[in-house]
Structure formats: C-alpha cells, structure tokens
Amino acid sequence: MPTIIVEGPPMTDPDKKRSLVREMSESASRAFGLPVEAMVVLIHENQPDNVGVGGVLLADRRRPPA
C-alpha cells in the first residue's frame, strides 16, 4: 500500500482534512494505477515552535519586531 505523509501546520477544519486526504488519495491512485482504497495518508501536524527554516523557528518568524 502506498503511504503518503503530509507534514504541515495544524489544520483546524476537519472538512479541509477530509478534502486533502481524498484528493491526495485520488491522485496517488491514478499515478500508481491502484484502487483508492489501497492509499494510506498520514497527516503530521507541526506547531510553529517545532519547525525551523533557515535556522529560525517559524514561531519566531511570525512575531512582529519588538
């Protein structure tokens, strides 16, 4: 079974999660030529204080200058 892992910020809207899982599964199904039921999608939600880009935490990049 193909497994798709999505790393990103927290998603608070369950409908958006459903849409993401459905669309990713359908796309992978077409690409692999396998039934959509064979697709596994894992959503890893990361808080901004747990992600760094360019040596800076995302939480710090969003803060207005003091």
N, CA, C and O atoms as a Tripos MOL2 file, in Angstrom:
@<TRIPOS>MOLECULE
protein
  264   263    66     0     0
PROTEIN
NO_CHARGES

@<TRIPOS>ATOM
      1 N           0.8260   -1.1780    0.0000 N.3       1 MET1
      2 CA          0.0000    0.0000    0.0000 C.3       1 MET1
      3 C           0.8740    1.2480    0.0000 C.2       1 MET1
      4 O           1.7070    1.4120    0.8910 O.2       1 MET1
      5 N           0.7030    2.1210   -0.9730 N.am      2 PRO2
      6 CA          1.4300    3.3870   -0.9430 C.3       2 PRO2
      7 C           1.0020    4.2220    0.2620 C.2       2 PRO2
      8 O          -0.1780    4.2960    0.6050 O.2       2 PRO2
      9 N           1.9970    4.8480    0.8920 N.am      3 THR3
     10 CA          1.7350    5.7050    2.0440 C.3       3 THR3
     11 C           2.2020    7.1120    1.7250 C.2       3 THR3
     12 O           3.3380    7.3280    1.3030 O.2       3 THR3
     13 N           1.3160    8.0540    1.9310 N.am      4 ILE4
     14 CA          1.6040    9.4690    1.7040 C.3       4 ILE4
     15 C           1.6670   10.1270    3.0760 C.2       4 ILE4
     16 O           0.7300   10.0130    3.8670 O.2       4 ILE4
     17 N           2.7680   10.8120    3.3580 N.am      5 ILE5
     18 CA          2.9190   11.5140    4.6300 C.3       5 ILE5
     19 C           2.9570   13.0090    4.3460 C.2       5 ILE5
     20 O           3.8000   13.4920    3.5900 O.2       5 ILE5
     21 N           2.0330   13.7290    4.9630 N.am      6 VAL6
     22 CA          1.9380   15.1730    4.7840 C.3       6 VAL6
     23 C           2.3940   15.8300    6.0770 C.2       6 VAL6
     24 O           1.7980   15.6100    7.1310 O.2       6 VAL6
     25 N           3.4450   16.6330    6.0020 N.am      7 GLU7
     26 CA          3.9440   17.3930    7.1450 C.3       7 GLU7
     27 C           3.5300   18.8460    6.9400 C.2       7 GLU7
     28 O           3.7930   19.4270    5.8880 O.2       7 GLU7
     29 N           2.8880   19.4280    7.9350 N.am      8 GLY8
     30 CA          2.4760   20.8120    7.7800 C.3       8 GLY8
     31 C           1.9420   21.3960    9.0690 C.2       8 GLY8
     32 O           1.9850   20.7620   10.1230 O.2       8 GLY8
     33 N           1.4400   22.6140    8.9700 N.am      9 PRO9
     34 CA          0.8920   23.2710   10.1520 C.3       9 PRO9
     35 C          -0.4280   22.6150   10.5610 C.2       9 PRO9
     36 O          -1.0420   21.9000    9.7680 O.2       9 PRO9
     37 N          -0.8590   22.8590   11.7920 N.am     10 PRO10
     38 CA         -2.1340   22.2970   12.2350 C.3      10 PRO10
     39 C          -3.2860   22.7560   11.3450 C.2      10 PRO10
     40 O          -3.3440   23.9060   10.9090 O.2      10 PRO10
     41 N          -4.1970   21.8230   11.0900 N.am     11 MET11
     42 CA         -5.4070   22.1170   10.3220 C.3      11 MET11
     43 C          -6.5830   21.9800   11.2790 C.2      11 MET11
     44 O          -6.8250   20.8980   11.8150 O.2      11 MET11
     45 N          -7.3050   23.0540   11.4940 N.am     12 THR12
     46 CA         -8.4010   23.0340   12.4510 C.3      12 THR12
     47 C          -9.7330   22.6390   11.8210 C.2      12 THR12
     48 O         -10.6600   22.2570   12.5350 O.2      12 THR12
     49 N          -9.8430   22.7230   10.5120 N.am     13 ASP13
     50 CA        -11.0980   22.4210    9.8220 C.3      13 ASP13
     51 C         -11.1020   20.9660    9.3560 C.2      13 ASP13
     52 O         -10.3580   20.6130    8.4410 O.2      13 ASP13
     53 N         -11.9350   20.1140    9.9760 N.am     14 PRO14
     54 CA        -11.9780   18.7050    9.5750 C.3      14 PRO14
     55 C         -12.3600   18.5080    8.1080 C.2      14 PRO14
     56 O         -11.9130   17.5470    7.4800 O.2      14 PRO14
     57 N         -13.1710   19.3940    7.5600 N.am     15 ASP15
     58 CA        -13.5560   19.2700    6.1570 C.3      15 ASP15
     59 C         -12.3520   19.4720    5.2310 C.2      15 ASP15
     60 O         -12.2480   18.8220    4.1910 O.2      15 ASP15
     61 N         -11.4560   20.3640    5.6100 N.am     16 LYS16
     62 CA        -10.2410   20.5700    4.8160 C.3      16 LYS16
     63 C          -9.3410   19.3440    4.8800 C.2      16 LYS16
     64 O          -8.7110   18.9820    3.8860 O.2      16 LYS16
     65 N          -9.2770   18.6990    6.0520 N.am     17 LYS17
     66 CA         -8.5020   17.4640    6.1820 C.3      17 LYS17
     67 C          -9.1010   16.3740    5.3030 C.2      17 LYS17
     68 O          -8.3790   15.6690    4.5970 O.2      17 LYS17
     69 N         -10.4120   16.2410    5.3480 N.am     18 ARG18
     70 CA        -11.0880   15.2400    4.5130 C.3      18 ARG18
     71 C         -10.7830   15.4700    3.0430 C.2      18 ARG18
     72 O         -10.4890   14.5310    2.3030 O.2      18 ARG18
     73 N         -10.8570   16.7260    2.6300 N.am     19 SER19
     74 CA        -10.5830   17.0750    1.2400 C.3      19 SER19
     75 C          -9.1400   16.7530    0.8620 C.2      19 SER19
     76 O          -8.8830   16.2050   -0.2110 O.2      19 SER19
     77 N          -8.2040   17.0920    1.7420 N.am     20 LEU20
     78 CA         -6.7900   16.8060    1.4960 C.3      20 LEU20
     79 C          -6.5660   15.3100    1.3270 C.2      20 LEU20
     80 O          -5.9110   14.8820    0.3770 O.2      20 LEU20
     81 N          -7.1070   14.5140    2.2440 N.am     21 VAL21
     82 CA         -6.9370   13.0620    2.1850 C.3      21 VAL21
     83 C          -7.5730   12.4980    0.9160 C.2      21 VAL21
     84 O          -6.9740   11.6580    0.2440 O.2      21 VAL21
     85 N          -8.7620   12.9460    0.5890 N.am     22 ARG22
     86 CA         -9.4480   12.4580   -0.6130 C.3      22 ARG22
     87 C          -8.6600   12.8000   -1.8840 C.2      22 ARG22
     88 O          -8.4440   11.9410   -2.7390 O.2      22 ARG22
     89 N          -8.2410   14.0470   -1.9950 N.am     23 GLU23
     90 CA         -7.5470   14.4840   -3.2120 C.3      23 GLU23
     91 C          -6.1800   13.8210   -3.3540 C.2      23 GLU23
     92 O          -5.7920   13.4320   -4.4560 O.2      23 GLU23
     93 N          -5.4490   13.6900   -2.2460 N.am     24 MET24
     94 CA         -4.1390   13.0310   -2.3110 C.3      24 MET24
     95 C          -4.3150   11.5550   -2.6800 C.2      24 MET24
     96 O          -3.5590   11.0110   -3.4840 O.2      24 MET24
     97 N          -5.3180   10.9210   -2.0840 N.am     25 SER25
     98 CA         -5.5730    9.5030   -2.3640 C.3      25 SER25
     99 C          -5.9600    9.2880   -3.8220 C.2      25 SER25
    100 O          -5.4730    8.3580   -4.4640 O.2      25 SER25
    101 N          -6.8250   10.1370   -4.3410 N.am     26 GLU26
    102 CA         -7.2570   10.0030   -5.7350 C.3      26 GLU26
    103 C          -6.0960   10.2140   -6.6960 C.2      26 GLU26
    104 O          -5.9560    9.4820   -7.6770 O.2      26 GLU26
    105 N          -5.2680   11.2060   -6.4190 N.am     27 SER27
    106 CA         -4.1130   11.4840   -7.2810 C.3      27 SER27
    107 C          -3.1220   10.3150   -7.2600 C.2      27 SER27
    108 O          -2.6420    9.8830   -8.3080 O.2      27 SER27
    109 N          -2.8240    9.8120   -6.0710 N.am     28 ALA28
    110 CA         -1.8940    8.6840   -5.9550 C.3      28 ALA28
    111 C          -2.4760    7.4360   -6.6160 C.2      28 ALA28
    112 O          -1.7420    6.6580   -7.2260 O.2      28 ALA28
    113 N          -3.7660    7.2450   -6.5010 N.am     29 SER29
    114 CA         -4.4270    6.1060   -7.1320 C.3      29 SER29
    115 C          -4.2150    6.1260   -8.6470 C.2      29 SER29
    116 O          -3.9030    5.1030   -9.2570 O.2      29 SER29
    117 N          -4.3870    7.2990   -9.2360 N.am     30 ARG30
    118 CA         -4.1590    7.4330  -10.6880 C.3      30 ARG30
    119 C          -2.6950    7.1910  -11.0300 C.2      30 ARG30
    120 O          -2.3890    6.4960  -11.9980 O.2      30 ARG30
    121 N          -1.7920    7.7580  -10.2430 N.am     31 ALA31
    122 CA         -0.3550    7.6390  -10.5310 C.3      31 ALA31
    123 C           0.1370    6.1950  -10.4110 C.2      31 ALA31
    124 O           0.9400    5.7440  -11.2270 O.2      31 ALA31
    125 N          -0.3380    5.4750   -9.4040 N.am     32 PHE32
    126 CA          0.1110    4.1010   -9.1760 C.3      32 PHE32
    127 C          -0.7150    3.0650   -9.9300 C.2      32 PHE32
    128 O          -0.3090    1.9130  -10.0750 O.2      32 PHE32
    129 N          -1.8750    3.4930  -10.4030 N.am     33 GLY33
    130 CA         -2.7480    2.5340  -11.0700 C.3      33 GLY33
    131 C          -3.3320    1.5290  -10.1000 C.2      33 GLY33
    132 O          -3.5920    0.3840  -10.4700 O.2      33 GLY33
    133 N          -3.5410    1.9470   -8.8610 N.am     34 LEU34
    134 CA         -4.0900    1.0910   -7.8090 C.3      34 LEU34
    135 C          -5.4040    1.6920   -7.3240 C.2      34 LEU34
    136 O          -5.6490    2.8840   -7.5100 O.2      34 LEU34
    137 N          -6.2440    0.8760   -6.7050 N.am     35 PRO35
    138 CA         -7.5030    1.4240   -6.1890 C.3      35 PRO35
    139 C          -7.2590    2.4340   -5.0770 C.2      35 PRO35
    140 O          -6.2930    2.3240   -4.3210 O.2      35 PRO35
    141 N          -8.1350    3.4050   -4.9870 N.am     36 VAL36
    142 CA         -8.0000    4.4520   -3.9720 C.3      36 VAL36
    143 C          -8.0090    3.8470   -2.5660 C.2      36 VAL36
    144 O          -7.4290    4.4140   -1.6400 O.2      36 VAL36
    145 N          -8.6590    2.7110   -2.4110 N.am     37 GLU37
    146 CA         -8.7260    2.0540   -1.1050 C.3      37 GLU37
    147 C          -7.3570    1.5560   -0.6330 C.2      37 GLU37
    148 O          -7.1740    1.2670    0.5490 O.2      37 GLU37
    149 N          -6.4110    1.4570   -1.5460 N.am     38 ALA38
    150 CA         -5.0630    0.9930   -1.1870 C.3      38 ALA38
    151 C          -4.1750    2.1220   -0.6600 C.2      38 ALA38
    152 O          -3.0860    1.8580   -0.1500 O.2      38 ALA38
    153 N          -4.6190    3.3610   -0.7740 N.am     39 MET39
    154 CA         -3.8080    4.5050   -0.3790 C.3      39 MET39
    155 C          -3.9340    4.7780    1.1160 C.2      39 MET39
    156 O          -5.0250    4.7110    1.6820 O.2      39 MET39
    157 N          -2.8100    5.0850    1.7400 N.am     40 VAL40
    158 CA         -2.7770    5.4690    3.1580 C.3      40 VAL40
    159 C          -2.2250    6.8890    3.2190 C.2      40 VAL40
    160 O          -1.1660    7.1680    2.6560 O.2      40 VAL40
    161 N          -2.9280    7.7800    3.8930 N.am     41 VAL41
    162 CA         -2.4820    9.1630    4.0550 C.3      41 VAL41
    163 C          -2.3300    9.4500    5.5440 C.2      41 VAL41
    164 O          -3.2700    9.2740    6.3200 O.2      41 VAL41
    165 N          -1.1410    9.8930    5.9330 N.am     42 LEU42
    166 CA         -0.8770   10.2720    7.3180 C.3      42 LEU42
    167 C          -0.6310   11.7780    7.3620 C.2      42 LEU42
    168 O           0.1880   12.3030    6.6090 O.2      42 LEU42
    169 N          -1.3360   12.4550    8.2360 N.am     43 ILE43
    170 CA         -1.1550   13.8950    8.4020 C.3      43 ILE43
    171 C          -0.4020   14.1240    9.7100 C.2      43 ILE43
    172 O          -0.8910   13.7830   10.7870 O.2      43 ILE43
    173 N           0.7840   14.7010    9.6040 N.am     44 HIS44
    174 CA          1.5780   15.0770   10.7860 C.3      44 HIS44
    175 C           1.4750   16.5950   10.9250 C.2      44 HIS44
    176 O           1.9770   17.3430   10.0870 O.2      44 HIS44
    177 N           0.8350   17.0230   11.9690 N.am     45 GLU45
    178 CA          0.6600   18.4510   12.1930 C.3      45 GLU45
    179 C           1.7570   18.9500   13.1300 C.2      45 GLU45
    180 O           1.9660   18.4010   14.2110 O.2      45 GLU45
    181 N           2.4450   19.9900   12.7010 N.am     46 ASN46
    182 CA          3.5840   20.5270   13.4470 C.3      46 ASN46
    183 C           3.2990   21.9560   13.8890 C.2      46 ASN46
    184 O           2.9000   22.8080   13.0960 O.2      46 ASN46
    185 N           3.5150   22.1880   15.1700 N.am     47 GLN47
    186 CA          3.3550   23.5340   15.7100 C.3      47 GLN47
    187 C           4.5170   24.4060   15.2190 C.2      47 GLN47
    188 O           5.6200   23.8960   15.0240 O.2      47 GLN47
    189 N           4.2930   25.7040   15.0170 N.am     48 PRO48
    190 CA          5.3510   26.5960   14.5400 C.3      48 PRO48
    191 C           6.5930   26.6240   15.4250 C.2      48 PRO48
    192 O           7.6810   26.9380   14.9430 O.2      48 PRO48
    193 N           6.4490   26.3010   16.7130 N.am     49 ASP49
    194 CA          7.6250   26.3070   17.5860 C.3      49 ASP49
    195 C           8.4020   24.9930   17.5000 C.2      49 ASP49
    196 O           9.3850   24.8070   18.2180 O.2      49 ASP49
    197 N           7.9640   24.0730   16.6200 N.am     50 ASN50
    198 CA          8.6710   22.8180   16.3980 C.3      50 ASN50
    199 C           9.2540   22.7200   14.9870 C.2      50 ASN50
    200 O           9.7220   21.6550   14.5830 O.2      50 ASN50
    201 N           9.2290   23.8200   14.2390 N.am     51 VAL51
    202 CA          9.7220   23.8170   12.8600 C.3      51 VAL51
    203 C          10.6690   24.9950   12.6700 C.2      51 VAL51
    204 O          10.3400   26.1320   13.0060 O.2      51 VAL51
    205 N          11.8450   24.7070   12.1280 N.am     52 GLY52
    206 CA         12.8000   25.7660   11.8290 C.3      52 GLY52
    207 C          13.0730   25.8280   10.3440 C.2      52 GLY52
    208 O          13.1850   24.7920    9.6880 O.2      52 GLY52
    209 N          13.1810   27.0240    9.8100 N.am     53 VAL53
    210 CA         13.5300   27.2530    8.4100 C.3      53 VAL53
    211 C          14.6390   28.2960    8.3770 C.2      53 VAL53
    212 O          14.4980   29.3830    8.9380 O.2      53 VAL53
    213 N          15.7240   27.9640    7.7260 N.am     54 GLY54
    214 CA         16.8350   28.9030    7.6460 C.3      54 GLY54
    215 C          17.4270   29.2330    9.0050 C.2      54 GLY54
    216 O          17.9330   30.3360    9.2160 O.2      54 GLY54
    217 N          17.3650   28.2790    9.9270 N.am     55 GLY55
    218 CA         17.9480   28.4920   11.2420 C.3      55 GLY55
    219 C          17.0730   29.2610   12.2030 C.2      55 GLY55
    220 O          17.5190   29.6200   13.2920 O.2      55 GLY55
    221 N          15.8130   29.5250   11.8160 N.am     56 VAL56
    222 CA         14.9050   30.3040   12.6580 C.3      56 VAL56
    223 C          13.5970   29.5250   12.8220 C.2      56 VAL56
    224 O          13.0540   28.9950   11.8540 O.2      56 VAL56
    225 N          13.1040   29.4640   14.0550 N.am     57 LEU57
    226 CA         11.8090   28.8250   14.2720 C.3      57 LEU57
    227 C          10.7130   29.6080   13.5640 C.2      57 LEU57
    228 O          10.7360   30.8380   13.5270 O.2      57 LEU57
    229 N           9.7510   28.8770   13.0030 N.am     58 LEU58
    230 CA          8.6280   29.5590   12.3550 C.3      58 LEU58
    231 C           7.8900   30.4560   13.3360 C.2      58 LEU58
    232 O           7.4120   31.5290   12.9660 O.2      58 LEU58
    233 N           7.7960   30.0190   14.5820 N.am     59 ALA59
    234 CA          7.1200   30.8330   15.5960 C.3      59 ALA59
    235 C           7.8050   32.1880   15.7480 C.2      59 ALA59
    236 O           7.1340   33.1930   15.9840 O.2      59 ALA59
    237 N           9.1270   32.2290   15.6150 N.am     60 ASP60
    238 CA          9.8540   33.4910   15.7470 C.3      60 ASP60
    239 C           9.7320   34.3430   14.4900 C.2      60 ASP60
    240 O           9.7610   35.5710   14.5710 O.2      60 ASP60
    241 N           9.5990   33.7170   13.3490 N.am     61 ARG61
    242 CA          9.4750   34.4710   12.1010 C.3      61 ARG61
    243 C           8.1520   35.2000   12.0130 C.2      61 ARG61
    244 O           8.0550   36.2230   11.3350 O.2      61 ARG61
    245 N           7.1300   34.6940   12.6860 N.am     62 ARG62
    246 CA          5.8080   35.2930   12.6260 C.3      62 ARG62
    247 C           5.6180   36.4310   13.6160 C.2      62 ARG62
    248 O           4.6840   37.2230   13.4920 O.2      62 ARG62
    249 N           6.5100   36.5110   14.6030 N.am     63 ARG63
    250 CA          6.3770   37.5470   15.6300 C.3      63 ARG63
    251 C           6.7720   38.9060   15.0500 C.2      63 ARG63
    252 O           7.7700   39.0270   14.3390 O.2      63 ARG63
    253 N           5.9700   39.9250   15.3650 N.am     64 PRO64
    254 CA          6.3540   41.2630   14.9130 C.3      64 PRO64
    255 C           7.6030   41.7270   15.6410 C.2      64 PRO64
    256 O           7.8300   41.3340   16.7860 O.2      64 PRO64
    257 N           8.4150   42.5540   15.0000 N.am     65 PRO65
    258 CA          9.6480   43.0350   15.6620 C.3      65 PRO65
    259 C           9.3020   43.8080   16.9290 C.2      65 PRO65
    260 O           8.2980   44.5180   16.9880 O.2      65 PRO65
    261 N          10.1480   43.6560   17.9340 N.am     66 ALA66
    262 CA          9.9000   44.3450   19.2350 C.3      66 ALA66
    263 C          10.4760   45.7240   19.2080 C.2      66 ALA66
    264 O          10.3730   46.4540   20.1940 O.2      66 ALA66
@<TRIPOS>BOND
     1     1     2 1
     2     2     3 1
     3     3     4 2
     4     3     5 am
     5     5     6 1
     6     6     7 1
     7     7     8 2
     8     7     9 am
     9     9    10 1
    10    10    11 1
    11    11    12 2
    12    11    13 am
    13    13    14 1
    14    14    15 1
    15    15    16 2
    16    15    17 am
    17    17    18 1
    18    18    19 1
    19    19    20 2
    20    19    21 am
    21    21    22 1
    22    22    23 1
    23    23    24 2
    24    23    25 am
    25    25    26 1
    26    26    27 1
    27    27    28 2
    28    27    29 am
    29    29    30 1
    30    30    31 1
    31    31    32 2
    32    31    33 am
    33    33    34 1
    34    34    35 1
    35    35    36 2
    36    35    37 am
    37    37    38 1
    38    38    39 1
    39    39    40 2
    40    39    41 am
    41    41    42 1
    42    42    43 1
    43    43    44 2
    44    43    45 am
    45    45    46 1
    46    46    47 1
    47    47    48 2
    48    47    49 am
    49    49    50 1
    50    50    51 1
    51    51    52 2
    52    51    53 am
    53    53    54 1
    54    54    55 1
    55    55    56 2
    56    55    57 am
    57    57    58 1
    58    58    59 1
    59    59    60 2
    60    59    61 am
    61    61    62 1
    62    62    63 1
    63    63    64 2
    64    63    65 am
    65    65    66 1
    66    66    67 1
    67    67    68 2
    68    67    69 am
    69    69    70 1
    70    70    71 1
    71    71    72 2
    72    71    73 am
    73    73    74 1
    74    74    75 1
    75    75    76 2
    76    75    77 am
    77    77    78 1
    78    78    79 1
    79    79    80 2
    80    79    81 am
    81    81    82 1
    82    82    83 1
    83    83    84 2
    84    83    85 am
    85    85    86 1
    86    86    87 1
    87    87    88 2
    88    87    89 am
    89    89    90 1
    90    90    91 1
    91    91    92 2
    92    91    93 am
    93    93    94 1
    94    94    95 1
    95    95    96 2
    96    95    97 am
    97    97    98 1
    98    98    99 1
    99    99   100 2
   100    99   101 am
   101   101   102 1
   102   102   103 1
   103   103   104 2
   104   103   105 am
   105   105   106 1
   106   106   107 1
   107   107   108 2
   108   107   109 am
   109   109   110 1
   110   110   111 1
   111   111   112 2
   112   111   113 am
   113   113   114 1
   114   114   115 1
   115   115   116 2
   116   115   117 am
   117   117   118 1
   118   118   119 1
   119   119   120 2
   120   119   121 am
   121   121   122 1
   122   122   123 1
   123   123   124 2
   124   123   125 am
   125   125   126 1
   126   126   127 1
   127   127   128 2
   128   127   129 am
   129   129   130 1
   130   130   131 1
   131   131   132 2
   132   131   133 am
   133   133   134 1
   134   134   135 1
   135   135   136 2
   136   135   137 am
   137   137   138 1
   138   138   139 1
   139   139   140 2
   140   139   141 am
   141   141   142 1
   142   142   143 1
   143   143   144 2
   144   143   145 am
   145   145   146 1
   146   146   147 1
   147   147   148 2
   148   147   149 am
   149   149   150 1
   150   150   151 1
   151   151   152 2
   152   151   153 am
   153   153   154 1
   154   154   155 1
   155   155   156 2
   156   155   157 am
   157   157   158 1
   158   158   159 1
   159   159   160 2
   160   159   161 am
   161   161   162 1
   162   162   163 1
   163   163   164 2
   164   163   165 am
   165   165   166 1
   166   166   167 1
   167   167   168 2
   168   167   169 am
   169   169   170 1
   170   170   171 1
   171   171   172 2
   172   171   173 am
   173   173   174 1
   174   174   175 1
   175   175   176 2
   176   175   177 am
   177   177   178 1
   178   178   179 1
   179   179   180 2
   180   179   181 am
   181   181   182 1
   182   182   183 1
   183   183   184 2
   184   183   185 am
   185   185   186 1
   186   186   187 1
   187   187   188 2
   188   187   189 am
   189   189   190 1
   190   190   191 1
   191   191   192 2
   192   191   193 am
   193   193   194 1
   194   194   195 1
   195   195   196 2
   196   195   197 am
   197   197   198 1
   198   198   199 1
   199   199   200 2
   200   199   201 am
   201   201   202 1
   202   202   203 1
   203   203   204 2
   204   203   205 am
   205   205   206 1
   206   206   207 1
   207   207   208 2
   208   207   209 am
   209   209   210 1
   210   210   211 1
   211   211   212 2
   212   211   213 am
   213   213   214 1
   214   214   215 1
   215   215   216 2
   216   215   217 am
   217   217   218 1
   218   218   219 1
   219   219   220 2
   220   219   221 am
   221   221   222 1
   222   222   223 1
   223   223   224 2
   224   223   225 am
   225   225   226 1
   226   226   227 1
   227   227   228 2
   228   227   229 am
   229   229   230 1
   230   230   231 1
   231   231   232 2
   232   231   233 am
   233   233   234 1
   234   234   235 1
   235   235   236 2
   236   235   237 am
   237   237   238 1
   238   238   239 1
   239   239   240 2
   240   239   241 am
   241   241   242 1
   242   242   243 1
   243   243   244 2
   244   243   245 am
   245   245   246 1
   246   246   247 1
   247   247   248 2
   248   247   249 am
   249   249   250 1
   250   250   251 1
   251   251   252 2
   252   251   253 am
   253   253   254 1
   254   254   255 1
   255   255   256 2
   256   255   257 am
   257   257   258 1
   258   258   259 1
   259   259   260 2
   260   259   261 am
   261   261   262 1
   262   262   263 1
   263   263   264 2
@<TRIPOS>SUBSTRUCTURE
     1 MET1         2 RESIDUE 1 A MET
     2 PRO2         6 RESIDUE 1 A PRO
     3 THR3        10 RESIDUE 1 A THR
     4 ILE4        14 RESIDUE 1 A ILE
     5 ILE5        18 RESIDUE 1 A ILE
     6 VAL6        22 RESIDUE 1 A VAL
     7 GLU7        26 RESIDUE 1 A GLU
     8 GLY8        30 RESIDUE 1 A GLY
     9 PRO9        34 RESIDUE 1 A PRO
    10 PRO10       38 RESIDUE 1 A PRO
    11 MET11       42 RESIDUE 1 A MET
    12 THR12       46 RESIDUE 1 A THR
    13 ASP13       50 RESIDUE 1 A ASP
    14 PRO14       54 RESIDUE 1 A PRO
    15 ASP15       58 RESIDUE 1 A ASP
    16 LYS16       62 RESIDUE 1 A LYS
    17 LYS17       66 RESIDUE 1 A LYS
    18 ARG18       70 RESIDUE 1 A ARG
    19 SER19       74 RESIDUE 1 A SER
    20 LEU20       78 RESIDUE 1 A LEU
    21 VAL21       82 RESIDUE 1 A VAL
    22 ARG22       86 RESIDUE 1 A ARG
    23 GLU23       90 RESIDUE 1 A GLU
    24 MET24       94 RESIDUE 1 A MET
    25 SER25       98 RESIDUE 1 A SER
    26 GLU26      102 RESIDUE 1 A GLU
    27 SER27      106 RESIDUE 1 A SER
    28 ALA28      110 RESIDUE 1 A ALA
    29 SER29      114 RESIDUE 1 A SER
    30 ARG30      118 RESIDUE 1 A ARG
    31 ALA31      122 RESIDUE 1 A ALA
    32 PHE32      126 RESIDUE 1 A PHE
    33 GLY33      130 RESIDUE 1 A GLY
    34 LEU34      134 RESIDUE 1 A LEU
    35 PRO35      138 RESIDUE 1 A PRO
    36 VAL36      142 RESIDUE 1 A VAL
    37 GLU37      146 RESIDUE 1 A GLU
    38 ALA38      150 RESIDUE 1 A ALA
    39 MET39      154 RESIDUE 1 A MET
    40 VAL40      158 RESIDUE 1 A VAL
    41 VAL41      162 RESIDUE 1 A VAL
    42 LEU42      166 RESIDUE 1 A LEU
    43 ILE43      170 RESIDUE 1 A ILE
    44 HIS44      174 RESIDUE 1 A HIS
    45 GLU45      178 RESIDUE 1 A GLU
    46 ASN46      182 RESIDUE 1 A ASN
    47 GLN47      186 RESIDUE 1 A GLN
    48 PRO48      190 RESIDUE 1 A PRO
    49 ASP49      194 RESIDUE 1 A ASP
    50 ASN50      198 RESIDUE 1 A ASN
    51 VAL51      202 RESIDUE 1 A VAL
    52 GLY52      206 RESIDUE 1 A GLY
    53 VAL53      210 RESIDUE 1 A VAL
    54 GLY54      214 RESIDUE 1 A GLY
    55 GLY55      218 RESIDUE 1 A GLY
    56 VAL56      222 RESIDUE 1 A VAL
    57 LEU57      226 RESIDUE 1 A LEU
    58 LEU58      230 RESIDUE 1 A LEU
    59 ALA59      234 RESIDUE 1 A ALA
    60 ASP60      238 RESIDUE 1 A ASP
    61 ARG61      242 RESIDUE 1 A ARG
    62 ARG62      246 RESIDUE 1 A ARG
    63 ARG63      250 RESIDUE 1 A ARG
    64 PRO64      254 RESIDUE 1 A PRO
    65 PRO65      258 RESIDUE 1 A PRO
    66 ALA66      262 RESIDUE 1 A ALA
